[in-house]
């Protein structure tokens, strides 16, 4: 117990039990205002010992309890390190558009790109064969010069030969085609080739194993390429910087920018709402707007977050003391500082002291302390 006028420790008790605290408080009949933390036991003891005293809940503990509740929710939502899309101005497109468009395009365009590239390479050799033919080279000489087969040189020399495959683009029946969606699903769940084959054979597939393996290998390469493409447009954020914003303003958290915060809120809207609800509680608390506390409770309840609902339940049970924390300037700062001093004394005494000796030592030191 600390006198708010002299700022000195008056007494200390070695119990938190309601009967002991009640009897202890009765030995100080002149108490009119008591600042405390959110303990229901302390509230009950004060009410029994001094029913007319004004109880003031400590603002520091109120804020800490709320931010700790918010921290638990954020820890549940995101990993210790998580990725967000780079701010849109840094690249063309959003996270979703960039990733899924790239993935789909890689899948749809891959055969077309491969076919076009092969045809272009073949056209170069065709042109070389025809140039040598104009110069009078025999088919054997052309084949030897270019390092190709005799039959290939002969075909390339023909005026009506086209490097484009005649059958390209035509749909052909495939035994595997009815099962590709199932294979894609199994690949996304990291199933092995053997598991995939067993699954689709149970569903009726009777083709070769090599066809499954070729398709699955191609799909894995496409998925890997799409993931690498996606990661090019993302950045890694540490969760601790997001949590720090619950306790500090952005300008004091050096490892995260406003643009990154905006992107995090865009991808995790609930985090933005949590920030807002904490800021609005601070406004109610420090702007002396006790009448707005019920409105804040209504807004916070809409989040439907268990941890925050637990905090709301606590302040609802202690409503008058919480409102007094808004109305008055009293707080528990002196008590918290004195607890720290008490711990130092205990360490100096190596913990080899009785409560009576510790109490007497602390009170004697308080008598000698000068107040500025």
VEXDRENDO-290247 format. One record per residue: residue number from 1; residue in three letters; x, y, z of N, C-alpha, C, O in turn. Coordinates in steps of 0.1 Angstrom, whole numbers. Each point is the difference from the previous one (the first is absolute). Last residue first. Example, Ala and Ser with C-alpha at 12.3 -4.5 7.8 and 13.67 -1.06 7.14 Angstrom:
2_SER_128_-22_71_9_11_0_-8_11_8_5_11_1
1_ALA_-2_-68_-2_-9_12_0_9_12_0_10_0_7
END
This chain:
372_UNK_112_144_-33_2_13_-7_-13_8_-2_1_11_-5
371_UNK_13_-48_44_-9_2_-11_3_14_-6_0_10_7
370_UNK_29_-49_24_-4_14_-1_-8_1_-13_3_-5_-10
369_UNK_8_-38_46_0_6_-14_-6_14_0_-10_3_6
368_UNK_13_-33_32_12_7_-2_0_7_-14_9_9_-3
367_UNK_-44_-37_17_0_11_10_12_9_-3_0_12_3
366_UNK_-5_-52_-28_-10_10_-4_1_12_9_-2_11_-4
365_UNK_27_-49_15_6_7_-12_-9_11_-4_5_11_-4
364_UNK_-21_-39_36_10_8_6_7_8_-11_3_12_2
363_UNK_-35_-43_-15_-7_11_7_11_9_6_-2_13_0
362_UNK_17_-53_-20_-6_9_-10_-6_12_7_3_11_-5
361_UNK_14_-45_33_11_7_-7_-6_10_-11_6_11_-1
360_UNK_-37_-37_26_7_10_8_11_7_-7_2_12_1
359_UNK_-23_-48_-23_-10_11_2_7_11_8_-1_12_-4
358_UNK_25_-52_-1_-1_7_-13_-9_12_1_3_11_-5
357_UNK_0_-40_42_12_7_-2_0_9_-13_4_11_0
356_UNK_-41_-39_8_1_10_11_12_9_-2_0_12_1
355_UNK_-6_-51_-28_-8_11_-4_1_12_10_0_12_-4
354_UNK_42_-43_2_-14_-2_3_-8_12_-6_6_10_-3
353_UNK_42_-27_-18_-7_9_9_-14_-4_3_-7_-6_-9
352_UNK_45_-5_-25_1_-7_13_-6_8_11_6_3_10
351_UNK_1_7_-59_-12_-7_3_0_-7_14_-9_-8_2
350_UNK_44_38_-19_1_-14_-5_-12_-8_3_1_-12_1
349_UNK_7_60_5_0_-8_13_1_-15_-4_-2_-9_9
348_UNK_0_41_-43_12_4_8_1_-9_12_11_-3_5
347_UNK_-49_-2_-32_12_-5_-7_13_3_9_9_-8_1
346_UNK_-50_26_13_0_-14_2_12_-7_-6_6_-9_5
345_UNK_-13_55_-13_3_-2_14_1_-15_3_9_-5_7
344_UNK_-25_18_-49_15_3_1_4_-3_14_11_-6_2
343_UNK_-57_4_-10_7_-12_-6_16_2_1_7_-10_2
342_UNK_-35_45_12_-1_-11_9_8_-12_-5_6_-7_8
341_UNK_-12_44_-36_10_3_10_1_-11_10_10_-4_5
340_UNK_-43_2_-38_13_-2_-6_11_2_10_10_-8_1
339_UNK_-54_18_12_2_-15_-2_14_-3_-5_7_-9_4
338_UNK_-20_54_-2_3_-5_13_2_-15_0_9_-5_7
337_UNK_-24_27_-46_13_3_2_5_-5_14_12_-5_1
336_UNK_-57_-1_-12_8_-8_-9_15_3_2_8_-9_1
335_UNK_-39_35_22_0_-13_5_9_-9_-8_8_-8_5
334_UNK_-16_52_-20_8_0_13_1_-14_5_11_-4_5
333_UNK_-39_11_-43_15_2_-3_8_-1_12_11_-7_0
332_UNK_-61_3_-9_8_-9_8_15_1_-2_8_-8_5
331_UNK_-49_47_-9_5_-12_-7_9_-8_10_2_5_11
330_UNK_-38_43_-18_7_-9_8_4_-13_-8_-7_-4_-9
329_UNK_-20_44_-5_14_-1_-4_8_-11_8_12_-3_-3
328_UNK_-68_5_-11_11_5_10_14_-2_-6_2_-8_-9
327_UNK_-42_-6_-16_-4_13_7_12_7_7_1_12_0
326_UNK_2_-56_-20_-2_10_-11_-2_14_7_5_10_-5
325_UNK_-3_-47_33_14_1_-6_-1_11_-12_11_6_-2
324_UNK_-51_-19_23_8_9_8_14_2_-5_6_11_2
323_UNK_-34_-42_-23_-4_14_-4_7_10_9_3_11_-4
322_UNK_5_-56_13_6_3_-13_-4_15_-4_8_7_-5
321_UNK_-27_-25_44_14_3_2_7_3_-13_9_9_0
320_UNK_-54_-22_-1_1_13_6_15_4_3_4_11_-2
319_UNK_-15_-54_-19_-3_12_-8_2_13_7_6_9_-6
318_UNK_3_-60_10_7_10_8_-3_14_-6_9_9_1
317_UNK_-26_-48_-21_-2_-4_14_6_11_9_-5_1_11
316_UNK_12_4_-57_-15_1_3_-3_-3_14_-8_6_7
315_UNK_52_-12_-24_-3_14_3_-15_2_3_-4_10_6
314_UNK_18_-54_-17_7_4_12_-3_15_3_-3_3_12
313_UNK_-14_-23_-52_-6_-5_12_6_5_13_-8_2_9
312_UNK_29_9_-50_-13_7_2_-7_-5_12_-6_8_8
311_UNK_44_-31_-20_4_13_5_-13_8_3_-1_6_10
310_UNK_-5_-46_-32_4_-3_14_3_13_7_-3_2_11
309_UNK_-5_0_-57_-13_-2_7_3_-3_15_-7_4_9
308_UNK_44_-2_-38_-5_13_3_-14_0_7_-3_8_8
307_UNK_22_-49_-21_9_6_9_-5_14_4_1_4_12
306_UNK_-24_-29_-45_-2_-6_13_9_8_10_-5_3_11
305_UNK_-17_18_-55_13_-6_3_-1_-4_15_-2_8_9
304_UNK_-31_17_-39_-2_-14_3_14_-7_2_2_-12_-5
303_UNK_-16_59_-8_11_-7_-5_-1_-15_2_5_-8_-7
302_UNK_-36_40_25_-3_-4_-14_11_-7_-6_-2_-7_-10
301_UNK_5_27_54_-7_-13_0_-3_-5_-14_0_-12_-2
300_UNK_19_56_9_10_-11_2_-7_-14_0_6_-9_-5
299_UNK_-34_47_3_8_-1_-12_10_-11_1_2_-8_-10
298_UNK_-28_18_48_-8_-5_-11_8_-2_-13_-1_-11_-6
297_UNK_22_31_43_-2_-14_2_-9_-7_-11_3_-11_-4
296_UNK_4_58_4_12_-7_-4_-2_-15_2_5_-8_-9
295_UNK_-39_36_24_0_-1_-15_13_-7_-5_-1_-8_-9
294_UNK_-3_15_55_-10_-10_-4_0_-1_-15_-1_-11_-6
293_UNK_29_45_25_5_-13_2_-10_-11_-4_4_-10_-6
292_UNK_-8_60_6_2_-7_-12_4_-15_2_2_-7_-10
291_UNK_-8_40_46_-13_-3_-6_1_-8_-13_-10_-6_-4
290_UNK_49_24_27_-5_-12_6_-14_-5_-6_-3_-11_0
289_UNK_44_42_-14_-14_-2_-5_-6_-12_6_-2_-10_-8
288_UNK_48_34_9_-9_2_11_-15_-2_-4_-9_8_4
287_UNK_52_-15_-29_-8_12_-3_-11_3_10_-8_9_-2
286_UNK_37_-48_3_8_12_2_-7_13_-3_4_11_4
285_UNK_-25_-55_-10_7_-1_13_7_14_3_-1_4_12
284_UNK_-21_-12_-54_-10_0_11_7_2_13_-4_7_9
283_UNK_32_-13_-45_-7_13_-1_-10_1_11_-1_11_6
282_UNK_23_-52_-11_9_10_5_-7_14_0_2_8_10
281_UNK_-25_-43_-30_0_-2_14_9_10_7_-3_6_10
280_UNK_2_-7_-57_-12_6_5_-1_-2_15_-5_9_7
279_UNK_41_-30_-29_2_15_0_-13_7_5_1_10_7
278_UNK_-2_-57_-11_9_4_11_2_15_0_0_6_11
277_UNK_-26_-24_-45_-7_-2_13_9_4_12_-5_5_10
276_UNK_22_-5_-55_-9_10_2_-7_0_14_-2_10_6
275_UNK_32_-45_-20_7_13_3_-10_11_3_2_8_9
274_UNK_-21_-48_-22_6_-2_14_8_13_3_-2_6_11
273_UNK_-15_-10_-54_-11_3_9_5_-1_15_-5_7_8
272_UNK_35_-19_-43_-3_15_0_-11_3_9_1_11_7
271_UNK_9_-56_-12_11_7_7_-2_15_0_2_6_10
270_UNK_-32_-33_-35_-3_-1_15_11_7_8_-2_6_10
269_UNK_5_-12_-58_-8_12_4_-2_0_15_-2_10_6
268_UNK_39_-31_-39_-6_-4_13_-8_11_6_4_7_9
267_UNK_15_0_-51_-1_-14_-1_-6_-7_13_-5_-11_-1
266_UNK_11_58_-2_-8_-3_-12_-2_-15_-1_-10_-5_-3
265_UNK_38_23_37_-15_2_3_-8_-4_-12_-12_-5_2
264_UNK_58_4_-9_-4_-10_10_-15_1_4_-7_-11_0
263_UNK_26_44_-28_-2_-13_-7_-4_-11_9_-8_-9_-3
262_UNK_18_51_22_-12_1_-8_-3_-13_-8_-11_-4_-1
261_UNK_51_8_26_-11_-1_9_-13_0_-8_-10_-7_2
260_UNK_49_15_-26_-1_-14_4_-12_-2_10_-7_-10_-2
259_UNK_17_54_-11_-4_-8_-12_-2_-14_4_-10_-7_-5
258_UNK_29_35_37_-15_2_-1_-5_-7_-12_-12_-6_1
257_UNK_55_-15_21_-4_12_-6_-15_2_0_-7_-10_2
256_UNK_48_-17_29_-12_-2_-8_-5_14_-5_1_9_8
255_UNK_36_-17_23_2_-11_-10_-13_-2_-8_-1_-11_-7
254_UNK_8_43_45_8_3_-11_0_-10_-11_5_3_-12
253_UNK_-36_18_51_2_-14_-4_8_1_-13_-6_2_-11
252_UNK_-10_37_32_9_-6_9_3_-14_-3_8_-7_8
251_UNK_-39_33_-33_12_7_-1_11_-6_9_12_3_-2
250_UNK_-58_-18_3_7_-5_-11_14_6_-1_10_-7_-3
249_UNK_-32_3_52_-4_6_-13_9_-4_-11_12_-4_2
248_UNK_-21_-29_40_8_12_-4_-6_6_-13_-6_-7_-8
247_UNK_-12_-33_29_5_7_12_7_14_-4_1_8_9
246_UNK_-20_-39_-41_-11_1_11_5_8_11_-9_6_8
245_UNK_37_-16_-44_-9_11_-3_-11_1_10_-7_10_0
244_UNK_39_-46_0_5_12_6_-9_12_-2_-1_9_8
243_UNK_-8_-51_-30_-4_1_14_5_12_7_-8_6_8
242_UNK_22_-13_-51_-14_2_-1_-6_1_14_-8_9_3
241_UNK_53_-21_-8_-2_14_-3_-15_4_-1_-4_11_3
240_UNK_17_-56_5_3_8_12_-2_15_-3_-3_8_9
239_UNK_-1_-43_-43_-12_3_8_3_9_11_-9_8_4
238_UNK_37_-8_-51_0_-7_13_-12_5_9_-3_12_1
237_UNK_9_-16_-57_-2_9_11_1_-8_13_-5_-11_1
236_UNK_19_8_-57_-2_-7_12_-1_10_12_9_9_0
235_UNK_-25_-5_-54_11_2_9_-3_-6_13_-12_-1_4
234_UNK_-2_-3_-61_-4_0_14_13_4_8_11_0_-5
233_UNK_-14_-9_-43_-9_12_2_-5_0_15_-10_7_3
232_UNK_38_-42_-21_7_12_-5_-8_13_4_6_10_1
231_UNK_-23_-54_7_9_5_11_7_12_-5_5_8_9
230_UNK_-33_-31_-40_-8_7_11_10_6_10_-3_12_4
229_UNK_22_-39_-37_-5_13_-6_-8_8_10_2_12_1
228_UNK_12_-55_11_12_9_-1_-4_13_-5_5_11_4
227_UNK_-38_-43_-4_3_4_14_12_9_0_0_10_7
226_UNK_-12_-29_-48_-10_9_4_3_6_14_-2_11_2
225_UNK_29_-46_-19_2_12_-7_-9_11_4_4_12_2
224_UNK_-11_-55_15_12_6_6_3_13_-6_4_10_6
223_UNK_-39_-35_-24_-4_6_13_12_6_7_-2_11_6
222_UNK_9_-33_-47_-8_12_-2_-4_7_13_1_12_1
221_UNK_22_-53_0_9_11_-5_-8_13_-2_5_10_3
220_UNK_-29_-49_8_8_5_11_10_11_-4_2_10_8
219_UNK_-28_-31_-41_-8_9_8_8_5_12_-2_11_5
218_UNK_22_-42_-34_-2_13_-7_-8_10_9_3_12_1
217_UNK_3_-56_14_13_7_1_-2_14_-7_6_9_5
216_UNK_-42_-39_-6_2_5_13_13_8_1_0_11_7
215_UNK_-11_-32_-48_-9_11_3_3_6_13_0_12_2
214_UNK_25_-50_-13_3_11_-9_-9_12_3_5_12_1
213_UNK_-14_-52_21_12_6_5_4_12_-8_4_10_6
212_UNK_-41_-36_-20_-3_7_13_13_8_5_-1_11_3
211_UNK_6_-39_-40_-8_11_-4_-3_9_12_0_12_0
210_UNK_23_-53_6_9_10_-5_-8_13_-4_5_11_1
209_UNK_-27_-52_12_5_8_11_8_11_-4_0_11_6
208_UNK_-40_-30_-38_13_-3_5_4_8_12_-5_11_2
207_UNK_-47_-21_-10_11_3_-9_13_-3_6_1_-7_11
206_UNK_-49_4_6_7_-12_-4_12_2_-10_4_-9_-7
205_UNK_-43_33_46_11_2_-9_7_-13_-3_4_-7_9
204_UNK_-41_14_24_-2_-6_-14_11_3_-10_-1_-5_-11
203_UNK_-3_14_61_-11_7_-7_-2_-4_-14_-10_4_-7
202_UNK_46_-21_33_-13_-4_7_-12_7_-6_-11_-6_0
201_UNK_53_19_-16_-3_-14_-5_-13_-5_7_-7_-7_-6
200_UNK_24_49_20_-7_1_-13_-3_-14_-6_-9_-2_-8
199_UNK_33_4_50_-13_7_1_-7_-1_-13_-12_-3_0
198_UNK_56_-13_2_-9_-9_7_-14_6_1_-10_-7_-2
197_UNK_45_34_-16_-4_-11_-9_-10_-10_7_-9_-4_-7
196_UNK_26_39_33_-8_6_-11_-5_-12_-9_-11_-1_-3
195_UNK_42_-9_37_-13_3_6_-10_5_-11_-12_-4_0
194_UNK_57_-2_-13_-6_-13_3_-14_1_6_-9_-7_-4
193_UNK_36_46_-4_-5_-6_-12_-7_-13_2_-11_-3_-6
192_UNK_9_36_47_11_-5_-8_-6_-6_-13_-12_-1_-2
191_UNK_-9_44_31_0_-15_-1_11_-5_-9_4_8_-9
190_UNK_-19_39_25_14_-6_1_-1_-15_0_8_-6_7
189_UNK_-44_39_-15_1_-5_14_13_-8_2_2_-6_11
188_UNK_-12_25_-53_-1_11_9_1_-4_15_4_8_8
187_UNK_-7_-42_-42_13_7_0_1_12_9_10_2_7
186_UNK_-51_-24_-13_9_-8_8_14_6_0_7_-1_11
185_UNK_-40_21_-38_-4_1_14_10_-7_9_4_5_11
184_UNK_1_-9_-57_4_13_4_-3_2_15_8_6_7
183_UNK_-22_-46_-27_14_0_1_5_14_5_8_1_9
182_UNK_-53_-6_-19_3_-7_12_15_0_2_4_1_12
181_UNK_-19_18_-52_-4_8_12_3_-7_13_4_7_10
180_UNK_4_-31_-50_10_11_2_-4_9_12_9_4_7
179_UNK_-31_-44_-29_5_-1_13_9_12_4_6_0_11
178_UNK_-27_-10_-55_-11_1_10_5_1_14_-8_3_9
177_UNK_41_-8_-45_-7_13_1_-12_1_10_-1_10_7
176_UNK_31_-49_-21_2_7_12_-8_13_2_-3_4_11
175_UNK_3_-33_-50_-6_-7_11_2_8_13_-8_-2_10
174_UNK_2_25_-58_10_-5_9_-6_-7_11_-10_4_6
173_UNK_0_18_-59_-5_-7_11_12_-5_9_9_-6_-6
172_UNK_-5_50_-25_1_-15_-1_-5_-6_13_2_6_11
171_UNK_-3_44_-41_-3_-7_13_1_-15_-3_-7_-5_-9
170_UNK_35_44_-17_-11_-9_-1_-2_-7_13_9_-5_6
169_UNK_27_35_-14_-12_7_3_-13_-9_-1_-10_4_4
168_UNK_54_-18_-32_0_8_12_-14_8_2_-5_5_-10
167_UNK_22_-36_-26_-11_-4_9_-1_8_13_-8_-2_9
166_UNK_41_9_-44_-13_0_-7_-11_-3_10_-12_5_-1
165_UNK_59_21_12_-6_-14_0_-14_0_-5_-8_8_4
164_UNK_46_28_-20_-11_-2_9_-5_-14_0_-2_-5_-11
163_UNK_35_21_-20_5_-4_13_-10_-2_11_2_-7_10
162_UNK_-7_-1_-65_-3_10_10_5_-4_13_-2_-12_4
161_UNK_8_0_-61_1_-4_14_-2_12_9_5_11_-2
160_UNK_-6_-13_-48_-13_1_8_2_-5_14_-10_-1_8
159_UNK_47_2_-40_-6_14_1_-13_0_9_-2_11_6
158_UNK_45_-45_0_-13_0_-7_-6_14_2_-1_5_11
157_UNK_40_-20_13_3_6_-13_-13_3_-8_0_8_-9
156_UNK_1_-31_51_2_15_2_2_7_-14_-3_11_-1
155_UNK_1_-59_3_-13_6_3_1_15_0_-9_7_-5
154_UNK_50_-31_0_-9_-2_-12_-14_7_2_-5_7_-9
153_UNK_36_-9_45_4_10_-10_-9_-1_-13_-3_11_-6
152_UNK_-4_-43_39_-4_13_5_4_11_-10_-8_9_-3
151_UNK_21_-53_-5_-14_1_-2_-5_14_5_-9_6_-7
150_UNK_54_-17_15_-2_1_-14_-15_2_-3_-3_9_-8
149_UNK_22_7_55_-2_-12_-7_-3_2_-15_-4_11_-3
148_UNK_35_25_31_-14_-6_1_-1_-13_-8_9_-3_-8
147_UNK_28_39_13_-1_-10_10_-14_-5_3_-4_-2_11
146_UNK_23_34_-45_-8_5_11_-2_-10_11_-5_4_11
145_UNK_32_-14_-50_4_14_3_-8_4_13_6_7_8
144_UNK_-16_-49_-28_13_0_7_4_14_5_5_1_11
143_UNK_-45_-6_-36_-1_-7_13_13_0_8_0_2_12
142_UNK_0_16_-56_-7_9_9_-1_-7_14_1_7_10
141_UNK_18_-32_-45_9_10_4_-7_10_10_6_4_10
140_UNK_-32_-39_-29_10_-5_9_10_10_5_3_1_12
139_UNK_-35_11_-45_-6_-2_13_9_-6_10_0_4_12
138_UNK_22_27_-48_-9_-12_-1_-6_-2_14_4_7_10
137_UNK_11_42_-30_4_-11_8_-10_-11_-2_-12_1_-1
136_UNK_12_44_-20_3_-12_-7_4_-12_8_5_-10_-5
135_UNK_-22_57_16_14_0_-4_5_-13_-6_11_-1_-4
134_UNK_-55_5_20_1_10_-11_15_1_-5_2_2_-11
133_UNK_-12_-29_49_-6_-6_-13_2_9_-11_3_-4_-11
132_UNK_8_20_53_11_-9_-5_-5_-7_-13_8_-3_-9
131_UNK_-39_31_32_11_8_-5_11_-9_-6_6_3_-11
130_UNK_-42_-24_32_-4_6_-13_11_9_-6_2_0_-12
129_UNK_4_-19_55_0_-11_-10_-3_6_-13_6_-4_-10
128_UNK_-8_33_47_14_-3_-4_0_-11_-11_9_1_-9
127_UNK_-51_12_27_6_11_-8_15_-4_-5_4_3_-11
126_UNK_-26_-32_41_-6_-1_-13_6_11_-9_3_-3_-12
125_UNK_10_4_57_6_-11_-7_-5_-2_-14_7_-2_-10
124_UNK_-28_34_38_14_4_-3_7_-10_-8_7_3_-10
123_UNK_-50_-13_26_0_9_-12_14_5_-3_3_2_-12
122_UNK_-11_-27_51_0_-9_-12_0_9_-13_6_-4_-9
121_UNK_-8_26_51_13_-7_-1_0_-8_-13_10_0_-7
120_UNK_-51_19_18_10_11_-4_14_-6_-2_7_3_-9
119_UNK_-42_-31_26_-2_3_-14_10_11_-5_5_-1_-12
118_UNK_-5_-10_58_5_-11_-8_-1_2_-15_9_-3_-8
117_UNK_-28_35_38_15_0_1_6_-11_-9_10_2_-7
116_UNK_-57_0_12_5_11_-8_15_1_-1_6_2_-10
115_UNK_-27_-34_38_-2_-4_-14_6_11_-9_6_-2_-10
114_UNK_-6_9_57_9_-10_-4_-1_-3_-15_11_-2_-7
113_UNK_-42_32_26_14_6_-1_10_-10_-4_9_3_-8
112_UNK_-53_-18_14_1_10_-12_14_5_-1_5_1_-11
111_UNK_-16_-28_49_1_-8_-13_2_9_-12_7_-3_-9
110_UNK_-13_26_51_13_-8_-1_0_-8_-13_11_1_-7
109_UNK_-48_29_24_9_4_-10_12_-9_-2_7_1_-11
108_UNK_-41_-8_45_-6_1_-13_9_2_-11_-1_-5_-11
107_UNK_17_4_56_-6_-13_-3_-6_0_-14_2_-9_-8
106_UNK_16_49_26_11_-10_-2_-6_-13_-4_6_-7_-8
105_UNK_-36_41_19_7_2_-13_11_-10_-3_2_-4_-11
104_UNK_-25_3_52_-9_-5_-11_7_2_-13_-1_-8_-9
103_UNK_23_24_48_-1_-15_0_-8_-5_-12_4_-10_-6
102_UNK_1_57_12_12_-7_-4_-1_-15_-1_4_-6_-9
101_UNK_-41_30_26_2_3_-15_13_-7_-5_0_-6_-10
100_UNK_-9_5_57_-8_-9_-8_1_2_-15_-1_-10_-8
99_UNK_27_38_36_3_-14_3_-8_-9_-9_5_-8_-8
98_UNK_-12_56_6_14_-4_-4_2_-15_1_5_-6_-9
97_UNK_-45_25_26_0_0_-15_13_-5_-5_1_-8_-9
96_UNK_-6_12_56_-8_-10_-6_1_-1_-15_1_-10_-6
95_UNK_23_45_28_5_-14_4_-9_-10_-7_6_-9_-6
94_UNK_-7_53_-21_-1_-3_14_5_-14_3_4_-8_-9
93_UNK_13_43_-32_-10_-10_4_0_-2_15_9_4_7
92_UNK_33_13_-31_-12_1_-7_-10_-10_4_2_-12_-3
91_UNK_37_37_34_-1_-9_-11_-14_0_-6_-8_8_5
90_UNK_22_22_30_13_-6_-3_0_-10_-11_10_-4_-5
89_UNK_-49_26_24_8_10_-8_13_-6_-4_7_5_-9
88_UNK_-37_-29_39_-3_0_-14_8_9_-9_2_-3_-11
87_UNK_17_-19_57_-9_11_-3_-2_1_-15_9_0_-8
86_UNK_4_-47_24_7_12_0_-11_11_-4_-9_-2_-7
85_UNK_-8_-41_33_3_5_-14_8_13_1_-3_8_9
84_UNK_9_-43_31_-11_8_-5_4_5_-14_12_-1_-4
83_UNK_2_-40_44_2_8_-12_-12_8_-4_-12_-4_3
82_UNK_36_-15_46_-10_-2_-10_2_9_-12_7_10_1
81_UNK_13_-31_51_3_8_-13_-10_-4_-10_-3_-11_-2
80_UNK_-7_-3_43_10_8_5_7_8_-11_4_12_2
79_UNK_-54_-26_-11_11_-7_5_11_10_4_-2_12_-1
78_UNK_-53_-3_2_12_0_-9_12_-7_7_1_0_12
77_UNK_-46_2_9_-3_2_-14_12_-2_-9_-1_-5_-11
76_UNK_3_2_60_-8_-11_-6_-2_1_-15_-1_-10_-7
75_UNK_22_45_31_9_-12_0_-7_-12_-6_6_-8_-7
74_UNK_-31_47_14_9_2_-11_9_-12_-1_3_-5_-11
73_UNK_-32_6_48_-7_-2_-12_9_1_-13_-1_-8_-9
72_UNK_19_18_52_-3_-15_-1_-7_-3_-13_2_-10_-6
71_UNK_7_56_17_12_-8_-5_-3_-14_-1_4_-7_-10
70_UNK_-38_34_28_2_2_-15_12_-7_-5_-1_-6_-11
69_UNK_-5_6_57_-11_-8_-6_1_1_-15_-2_-10_-7
68_UNK_31_37_32_4_-14_1_-11_-9_-7_4_-10_-6
67_UNK_-13_55_10_10_-2_-11_5_-15_1_3_-6_-11
66_UNK_-34_20_44_-6_1_-13_10_-4_-11_-3_-8_-9
65_UNK_19_11_53_-9_-11_-1_-7_-1_-14_-1_-10_-6
64_UNK_28_48_18_8_-12_-2_-9_-12_-2_3_-9_-9
63_UNK_-24_50_19_6_0_-14_8_-13_-2_-1_-6_-11
62_UNK_-17_12_54_-10_-1_-10_5_-1_-14_-4_-9_-8
61_UNK_34_17_43_-4_-14_0_-12_-2_-10_0_-10_-7
60_UNK_16_54_14_10_-8_-6_-4_-15_-1_2_-6_-11
59_UNK_-30_37_33_-1_1_-14_11_-8_-7_-3_-6_-11
58_UNK_-22_-4_59_12_6_-5_0_0_-16_-2_-11_-6
57_UNK_-41_15_41_7_-10_-7_12_7_-7_-1_10_-6
56_UNK_-27_6_50_5_4_-13_8_-12_-6_11_-3_6
55_UNK_-50_16_36_10_-10_-5_3_4_-15_-8_3_-8
54_UNK_-12_22_55_0_0_-14_11_-9_-5_12_1_3
53_UNK_-40_-4_45_12_4_-7_-1_-1_-15_-8_-8_-5
52_UNK_-24_-6_40_-2_13_-6_12_5_-7_0_11_-6
51_UNK_-2_-53_30_-11_0_-10_-2_13_-7_-5_1_-11
50_UNK_44_-27_38_-3_14_-2_-11_1_-11_3_4_-12
49_UNK_10_-47_27_7_8_10_-4_14_0_-2_7_10
48_UNK_-16_-38_-42_-3_-5_13_6_9_11_-7_3_10
47_UNK_18_5_-55_-14_2_2_-5_-3_14_-8_7_6
46_UNK_52_-18_-19_-1_15_1_-15_3_3_-3_9_9
45_UNK_13_-53_-20_6_3_14_-2_15_3_-4_4_11
44_UNK_-9_-20_-54_-9_-5_10_5_4_14_-8_4_9
43_UNK_36_6_-46_-13_8_-1_-9_-4_11_-7_9_7
42_UNK_46_-34_-12_3_13_6_-13_8_0_-3_7_10
41_UNK_0_-48_-32_2_-2_14_2_13_8_-6_3_10
40_UNK_3_-4_-57_-13_0_6_1_-3_15_-8_5_7
39_UNK_46_18_-41_-3_-11_9_-14_1_6_-3_10_7
38_UNK_30_21_-38_-13_-6_-2_-4_-11_8_-10_-7_-3
37_UNK_44_45_21_-1_-7_-13_-14_-6_-1_-9_3_8
36_UNK_15_42_21_4_-14_1_0_-6_-14_-4_7_-10
35_UNK_-4_41_45_3_-5_-14_6_-14_1_8_-3_9
34_UNK_-41_35_24_9_-11_-1_2_-4_-14_-9_-4_-7
33_UNK_-12_45_44_2_-4_-14_11_-11_-1_11_2_6
32_UNK_-26_12_37_-11_5_-8_1_-4_-15_-10_-2_-6
31_UNK_29_-11_61_2_-2_-15_-13_5_-7_-11_-4_3
30_UNK_23_2_46_-2_13_-7_1_-2_-15_0_10_-7
29_UNK_6_-45_42_-14_4_-1_-2_13_-9_-11_3_-3
28_UNK_44_-46_11_3_14_-5_-14_6_-3_-5_0_-12
27_UNK_8_-44_28_9_7_9_4_14_-5_7_7_7
26_UNK_-34_-37_-33_-7_6_11_8_7_10_-4_9_8
25_UNK_23_-35_-44_-5_13_-4_-8_7_11_0_13_1
24_UNK_15_-57_7_12_9_-1_-5_14_-4_5_10_6
23_UNK_-37_-45_-5_4_4_13_12_10_0_0_9_8
22_UNK_-13_-27_-50_-11_8_6_4_5_14_-2_12_3
21_UNK_30_-42_-25_1_14_-6_-10_9_6_2_11_3
20_UNK_-3_-57_10_12_7_5_1_14_-5_3_9_8
19_UNK_-39_-36_-25_-1_3_15_12_8_5_-2_9_8
18_UNK_4_-23_-55_-10_10_3_-1_3_15_0_12_4
17_UNK_46_-30_-26_-13_-5_4_-9_11_5_4_9_7
16_UNK_43_-8_-20_-9_6_-9_-14_-5_3_-10_3_-7
15_UNK_60_5_37_-12_-8_-4_-8_7_-11_0_12_0
14_UNK_37_5_30_5_-13_-6_-11_-9_-4_1_-12_1
13_UNK_5_69_4_-6_-12_5_5_-12_-7_2_0_-12
12_UNK_13_56_24_-2_-11_-10_-5_-13_7_2_-1_12
11_UNK_3_61_-7_0_-14_6_-1_-10_-11_-3_4_-12
10_UNK_12_43_5_-5_1_14_0_-14_6_4_-1_12
9_UNK_26_28_-53_-7_-12_4_-5_1_15_8_3_9
8_UNK_-2_42_-39_7_-10_8_-8_-12_2_-13_0_1
7_UNK_2_44_-22_6_-10_-9_8_-10_7_9_-6_-6
6_UNK_-38_44_22_14_-1_3_8_-9_-9_12_1_0
5_UNK_-59_5_-9_5_13_3_15_0_3_8_7_-6
4_UNK_-33_-47_-2_1_8_-13_5_14_3_6_6_-10
3_UNK_3_-53_37_-7_13_2_2_8_-13_12_3_-3
2_UNK_-11_-58_6_8_12_-2_-9_12_2_-11_1_-5
1_UNK_15_-59_14_-9_12_0_9_12_0_9_2_8
END
